[in-house]
Amino acid sequence: MVFKAPFLFPPLGATAILFLYSPSLPTASPKSAICGHGIGIVCGYGALVVTGLQHAPAATIVGVNEARIIATAVALSVTAALMILLRVVHPPAGATALMVSLGVVTNPLQLPLLEVAVAFLAVEAFVVNRLAGIEYPIWTPRVPLSKEGAKLLAERLP
Protein backbone atom coordinates (compact mmCIF):
# COMPACT_ATOMS: atom_id res chain seq x y z
CA MET A 1 0.00 0.00 0.00
CA VAL A 2 2.88 2.36 0.75
CA PHE A 3 4.30 2.03 -2.76
CA LYS A 4 0.91 1.60 -4.46
CA ALA A 5 2.45 -1.36 -6.23
CA PRO A 6 2.10 -5.15 -6.26
CA PHE A 7 4.31 -6.42 -3.46
CA LEU A 8 2.26 -9.61 -3.24
CA PHE A 9 1.64 -11.57 -6.41
CA PRO A 10 0.38 -15.11 -7.08
CA PRO A 11 3.71 -16.81 -7.94
CA LEU A 12 5.06 -15.60 -4.59
CA GLY A 13 2.62 -17.96 -2.85
CA ALA A 14 4.06 -20.92 -4.73
CA THR A 15 7.56 -19.77 -3.80
CA ALA A 16 6.56 -19.64 -0.13
CA ILE A 17 5.28 -23.21 -0.28
CA LEU A 18 8.58 -24.39 -1.79
CA PHE A 19 10.61 -22.49 0.79
CA LEU A 20 8.70 -23.93 3.73
CA TYR A 21 7.56 -27.37 2.54
CA SER A 22 10.62 -28.48 0.55
CA PRO A 23 13.49 -26.33 1.83
CA SER A 24 16.17 -28.87 0.93
CA LEU A 25 15.37 -28.90 -2.78
CA PRO A 26 17.70 -26.88 -5.05
CA THR A 27 14.59 -25.27 -6.59
CA ALA A 28 13.74 -23.87 -3.13
CA SER A 29 17.09 -22.18 -2.55
CA PRO A 30 17.24 -18.40 -2.30
CA LYS A 31 19.53 -18.35 -5.36
CA SER A 32 17.04 -20.25 -7.52
CA ALA A 33 14.08 -18.19 -6.32
CA ILE A 34 15.67 -14.77 -6.61
CA CYS A 35 17.44 -15.46 -9.91
CA GLY A 36 14.51 -17.41 -11.34
CA HIS A 37 11.95 -14.69 -10.64
CA GLY A 38 14.40 -12.08 -11.94
CA ILE A 39 14.71 -14.02 -15.18
CA GLY A 40 10.92 -14.36 -15.38
CA ILE A 41 10.40 -10.63 -14.87
CA VAL A 42 12.99 -9.67 -17.49
CA CYS A 43 11.78 -12.24 -20.03
CA GLY A 44 8.13 -11.36 -19.44
CA TYR A 45 8.74 -7.66 -19.99
CA GLY A 46 11.15 -8.32 -22.85
CA ALA A 47 8.46 -10.35 -24.60
CA LEU A 48 6.05 -7.44 -24.18
CA VAL A 49 8.55 -5.05 -25.75
CA VAL A 50 9.29 -7.40 -28.65
CA THR A 51 5.57 -7.77 -29.42
CA GLY A 52 4.76 -4.08 -28.79
CA LEU A 53 2.44 -4.86 -25.87
CA GLN A 54 4.31 -3.05 -23.07
CA HIS A 55 1.63 -0.32 -22.94
CA ALA A 56 -1.36 -2.51 -23.83
CA PRO A 57 -4.07 -3.32 -21.28
CA ALA A 58 -3.87 -6.70 -19.57
CA ALA A 59 -5.17 -9.75 -21.37
CA THR A 60 -7.83 -10.10 -18.66
CA ILE A 61 -9.30 -6.78 -19.83
CA VAL A 62 -9.01 -6.95 -23.63
CA GLY A 63 -8.68 -10.66 -24.25
CA VAL A 64 -6.00 -12.70 -25.94
CA ASN A 65 -4.80 -12.06 -29.47
CA GLU A 66 -1.96 -13.39 -31.61
CA ALA A 67 0.59 -10.91 -30.22
CA ARG A 68 -0.29 -11.88 -26.65
CA ILE A 69 0.06 -15.58 -27.47
CA ILE A 70 3.50 -14.91 -28.96
CA ALA A 71 4.49 -12.80 -25.95
CA THR A 72 3.52 -15.48 -23.45
CA ALA A 73 5.15 -18.26 -25.46
CA VAL A 74 8.40 -16.31 -25.79
CA ALA A 75 8.38 -15.25 -22.14
CA LEU A 76 7.83 -18.75 -20.79
CA SER A 77 10.17 -20.57 -23.17
CA VAL A 78 13.06 -18.14 -22.75
CA THR A 79 12.56 -18.08 -18.98
CA ALA A 80 12.67 -21.87 -18.81
CA ALA A 81 15.71 -22.07 -21.09
CA LEU A 82 17.67 -19.47 -19.13
CA MET A 83 16.83 -21.02 -15.77
CA ILE A 84 18.03 -24.41 -17.01
CA LEU A 85 21.14 -22.92 -18.64
CA LEU A 86 22.04 -20.92 -15.51
CA ARG A 87 21.05 -23.76 -13.14
CA VAL A 88 18.57 -21.66 -11.18
CA VAL A 89 15.35 -23.56 -11.88
CA HIS A 90 12.44 -22.27 -9.81
CA PRO A 91 9.03 -23.33 -11.22
CA PRO A 92 7.03 -20.39 -9.79
CA ALA A 93 9.25 -18.06 -11.84
CA GLY A 94 7.57 -19.42 -14.95
CA ALA A 95 4.30 -18.11 -13.56
CA THR A 96 5.96 -14.74 -13.00
CA ALA A 97 6.97 -14.63 -16.67
CA LEU A 98 3.38 -15.45 -17.65
CA MET A 99 1.95 -12.86 -15.27
CA VAL A 100 4.12 -10.10 -16.73
CA SER A 101 3.66 -11.16 -20.35
CA LEU A 102 -0.13 -11.29 -19.86
CA GLY A 103 0.03 -7.66 -18.80
CA VAL A 104 -0.91 -8.04 -15.13
CA VAL A 105 2.13 -5.97 -14.07
CA THR A 106 3.83 -3.95 -16.81
CA ASN A 107 4.98 -0.72 -15.18
CA PRO A 108 8.81 -0.78 -15.38
CA LEU A 109 8.97 1.04 -12.03
CA GLN A 110 6.90 -1.69 -10.34
CA LEU A 111 8.74 -4.69 -11.78
CA PRO A 112 11.73 -4.38 -9.43
CA LEU A 113 9.32 -4.49 -6.47
CA LEU A 114 8.37 -8.02 -7.49
CA GLU A 115 12.02 -8.98 -7.11
CA VAL A 116 12.28 -7.18 -3.76
CA ALA A 117 9.26 -9.15 -2.54
CA VAL A 118 11.00 -12.42 -3.48
CA ALA A 119 14.14 -11.33 -1.64
CA PHE A 120 12.14 -10.45 1.49
CA LEU A 121 10.40 -13.82 1.35
CA ALA A 122 13.78 -15.57 1.00
CA VAL A 123 15.02 -13.83 4.15
CA GLU A 124 11.84 -14.86 5.98
CA ALA A 125 12.27 -18.45 4.79
CA PHE A 126 15.85 -18.48 6.03
CA VAL A 127 14.82 -17.25 9.48
CA VAL A 128 11.79 -19.56 9.82
CA ASN A 129 13.64 -22.65 8.58
CA ARG A 130 16.65 -21.99 10.81
CA LEU A 131 14.36 -21.44 13.83
CA ALA A 132 12.77 -24.80 13.00
CA GLY A 133 16.22 -26.44 13.06
CA ILE A 134 16.44 -26.89 9.29
CA GLU A 135 19.81 -26.11 7.74
CA TYR A 136 18.37 -23.83 5.09
CA PRO A 137 21.04 -22.31 2.81
CA ILE A 138 21.95 -18.64 2.83
CA TRP A 139 22.19 -18.66 -0.98
CA THR A 140 22.57 -22.09 -2.54
CA PRO A 141 22.23 -25.60 -1.11
CA ARG A 142 25.31 -27.59 -0.25
CA VAL A 143 25.94 -30.36 -2.71
CA PRO A 144 26.89 -33.63 -1.03
CA LEU A 145 30.28 -34.96 -2.03
CA SER A 146 30.49 -38.08 -4.12
CA LYS A 147 32.34 -41.04 -2.62
CA GLU A 148 35.36 -40.20 -4.76
CA GLY A 149 35.27 -36.54 -3.73
CA ALA A 150 34.99 -37.43 -0.06
CA LYS A 151 37.93 -39.83 -0.39
CA LEU A 152 40.10 -37.18 -2.07
CA LEU A 153 39.19 -34.64 0.60
CA ALA A 154 40.00 -37.11 3.40
CA GLU A 155 43.40 -37.85 1.84
CA ARG A 156 44.29 -34.16 1.78
CA LEU A 157 43.28 -33.43 5.36
CA PRO A 158 46.07 -33.68 7.96
Helices and strands as residue ranges (DSSP letters): H 10-21, G 26-28, H 30-51, H 59-62, H 66-86, H 92-101, H 111-131, H 147-156
